[in-house]
């Protein structure tokens, strides 16, 4: 089963920036990485007037856009899907999935924490908190405290925590 790691934290804490740095570093190490971004609201990847947009507007419940370089699926849904649902339905042939958000899901998490936001960490009492990445390390959760400014060290931790080297051989 493909492991899932969620990057969580308060708004404007740097979750996306950290996720991008982690993906760059893991990819440079030869790992295949998938990402999932949770959006609490609706979103559009189709643009008004484009063929794929017109397909959905005509009533299609699933529309696939395919080219030699990319494929995208736009599918209507009546619920918020879990990370496990998305992994099982859509993701294949990767070594790890790194998600942004999903702080309430039961998967390992790294919380991005910045002192200047003036709030306590979100996941201090979450058994799935595996590390805090931040600029201040008052960590009562007992999880390792790692620097936001050292993606290589973060990826060393991730690689070891998820035994990625052994899985990719």
C-alpha positions as CSV (number, residue, x, y, z in Angstrom):
1,X,0.0,0.0,0.0
2,X,1.3,3.5,-0.9
3,X,2.1,5.4,2.3
4,X,0.4,8.8,2.9
5,X,2.0,11.7,4.7
6,X,-0.1,14.8,5.4
7,X,1.4,18.3,5.7
8,X,-0.9,20.2,8.1
9,X,-0.9,23.6,9.8
10,X,-2.6,26.9,10.2
11,X,-3.5,29.1,7.2
12,X,-0.4,30.9,6.0
13,X,2.0,28.7,7.9
14,X,3.8,27.6,4.8
15,X,2.2,24.2,4.1
16,X,2.4,24.6,0.3
17,X,6.0,25.9,0.4
18,X,7.1,22.9,2.5
19,X,5.2,20.4,0.4
20,X,6.8,21.7,-2.8
21,X,10.3,21.5,-1.2
22,X,9.6,18.0,0.0
23,X,8.4,16.9,-3.4
24,X,11.5,18.5,-5.1
25,X,13.9,16.8,-2.7
26,X,12.2,13.3,-2.8
27,X,12.0,13.5,-6.6
28,X,15.7,14.4,-6.8
29,X,16.4,11.3,-4.7
30,X,14.7,9.2,-7.3
31,X,11.3,8.7,-5.6
32,X,8.0,8.9,-7.4
33,X,5.7,11.2,-5.5
34,X,2.0,11.9,-5.8
35,X,0.3,14.9,-4.1
36,X,-3.2,15.5,-3.0
37,X,-4.5,19.0,-2.0
38,X,-7.6,19.3,0.1
39,X,-9.9,22.2,-0.7
40,X,-12.7,22.7,1.7
41,X,-14.6,24.6,-1.0
42,X,-15.4,23.7,-4.6
43,X,-12.9,24.3,-7.3
44,X,-12.7,24.3,-11.1
45,X,-10.0,23.0,-13.3
46,X,-12.0,23.5,-16.5
47,X,-12.4,27.0,-18.0
48,X,-15.6,28.3,-19.3
49,X,-16.0,27.8,-23.0
50,X,-13.4,25.1,-23.3
51,X,-14.4,21.7,-24.7
52,X,-14.0,19.8,-21.4
53,X,-16.1,22.5,-19.6
54,X,-18.8,22.1,-22.3
55,X,-18.7,18.3,-21.8
56,X,-19.5,18.8,-18.0
57,X,-22.0,21.5,-18.7
58,X,-23.9,19.2,-21.0
59,X,-24.5,16.7,-18.2
60,X,-21.5,14.3,-18.1
61,X,-20.9,13.1,-14.6
62,X,-17.3,12.1,-15.5
63,X,-15.1,13.9,-18.0
64,X,-11.6,12.9,-18.9
65,X,-9.1,15.1,-20.5
66,X,-6.2,13.2,-22.0
67,X,-3.0,14.0,-23.9
68,X,0.3,12.2,-24.5
69,X,1.7,14.1,-21.5
70,X,-1.2,14.4,-19.0
71,X,-4.6,13.0,-18.0
72,X,-7.2,14.7,-15.8
73,X,-10.5,13.3,-14.5
74,X,-13.3,15.7,-13.5
75,X,-15.9,13.7,-11.7
76,X,-19.0,14.8,-9.8
77,X,-19.1,13.7,-6.2
78,X,-21.7,13.9,-3.4
79,X,-19.1,13.8,-0.5
80,X,-15.7,14.7,0.6
81,X,-13.4,11.7,-0.2
82,X,-10.9,10.4,2.2
83,X,-7.2,10.1,1.4
84,X,-7.5,6.3,1.3
85,X,-10.4,6.6,-1.2
86,X,-8.4,8.8,-3.5
87,X,-5.3,6.6,-3.2
88,X,-7.3,3.4,-4.0
89,X,-9.2,5.0,-6.9
90,X,-6.7,7.2,-8.6
91,X,-3.1,6.8,-7.6
92,X,-0.8,4.1,-8.9
93,X,3.0,3.6,-9.4
94,X,4.3,6.0,-6.8
95,X,6.5,5.6,-3.7
96,X,4.6,8.0,-1.4
97,X,1.7,10.4,-1.4
98,X,2.2,13.8,0.3
99,X,-1.1,15.6,1.0
100,X,-1.7,19.1,2.1
101,X,-4.5,19.4,4.7
102,X,-6.5,16.5,5.9
103,X,-5.6,17.3,9.5
104,X,-8.5,15.2,10.8
105,X,-7.6,12.0,8.9
106,X,-5.9,9.1,10.5
107,X,-2.6,9.2,8.6
108,X,0.9,10.3,9.7
109,X,1.3,14.1,9.8
110,X,4.0,16.7,9.8
111,X,2.7,20.0,11.2
112,X,4.1,23.2,10.0
113,X,4.4,25.6,12.9
114,X,5.4,29.2,13.0
115,X,5.7,31.1,16.3
116,X,4.6,34.4,14.7
117,X,1.1,33.1,14.0
118,X,0.6,33.3,17.8
119,X,-1.4,30.0,18.2
120,X,-0.7,26.6,19.6
121,X,0.0,23.7,17.3
122,X,-3.1,22.0,15.8
123,X,-2.0,18.4,16.3
124,X,-0.2,18.3,19.7
125,X,-2.5,15.6,21.0
126,X,-2.8,13.7,17.6
127,X,-1.2,10.2,17.8
128,X,-0.5,10.5,14.1
129,X,1.8,13.5,14.5
130,X,5.2,12.3,13.4
131,X,7.1,15.6,13.4
132,X,6.8,19.4,13.7
133,X,8.5,21.4,11.1
134,X,8.9,25.0,12.2
135,X,10.9,28.0,13.3
136,X,10.2,27.5,17.0
137,X,10.4,24.2,18.8
138,X,8.3,24.3,22.0
139,X,7.1,20.8,21.3
140,X,4.9,19.2,24.0
141,X,3.7,16.5,21.7
142,X,7.0,14.5,21.9
143,X,7.3,14.4,18.1
144,X,10.7,15.3,16.6
145,X,11.1,19.0,15.8
146,X,12.6,19.7,12.4
147,X,13.6,23.0,10.7
148,X,11.5,24.3,7.9
149,X,14.7,25.6,6.3
150,X,16.3,22.2,5.8
151,X,14.3,20.1,3.3
152,X,17.1,17.6,3.0
153,X,16.9,16.7,6.7
154,X,13.1,16.6,6.5
155,X,13.3,14.2,3.6
156,X,15.9,12.1,5.5
157,X,13.3,11.8,8.2
158,X,10.5,10.9,5.8
159,X,12.7,8.4,3.9
160,X,13.5,6.6,7.1
161,X,10.0,6.9,8.7
162,X,8.4,5.4,5.6
163,X,11.3,3.0,4.7
164,X,11.1,4.5,1.2
165,X,14.5,3.2,0.0
166,X,13.6,-0.4,0.8
167,X,10.2,0.0,-1.0
168,X,11.6,1.5,-4.2
169,X,14.2,-1.3,-4.8
